[in-house]
Amino acid sequence: MTDDDIPPLLPPDQMPPIGDQAALHHLWRALMGRLGFAEAQLWTLFLDGDRPLHLAEVVGVPLEPGPEDLDNLRVLTCHALEHGLACAFLYARPGPSMRTPGDLAWARGLVTLDGRWPVHLANDVEVRVASPDDLCGGTGAA
């Protein structure tokens, strides 16, 4: 998808249902707009069934998560899960498309919080799904 193909970003209550990974990727691509990040950020999409309910953005996250970062997210995610919601995650950072140890650490940590939706990674070049190799300890080579 090129910058010219970026779908328009709508408020969560006007977004179409997220029924599969392609629809989720489409939403993340719309949300990221023209790629290029000043700092690392984490996005959480809360879903009620297949309906986007709320987006939360945290900017200035570390390039590699520490245990406390994931523990804090676990509290938030558990609260959402207790209320019947699902959480989808996107970690974005400045830089090239080569996956970094931090990208992989974020993907592996986030998938443990709610694995119903694939974790997405974004950088200054692309938005992509964290692959099974990324999640199970692959090398991360692009």
Secondary structure, DSSP 8 states (H G I E B T S, - for coil): --GGG------GGGS----SHHHHHHHHHHHH-S---SS-EEEEEEEETTEEEEEEEEES--SS--HHHHHHHHHHHHHHHHTT-EEEEEEE-SS-SS--HHHHHHHHHHHTT-TTS--EEE-SS-EEE--HHHHTT-----
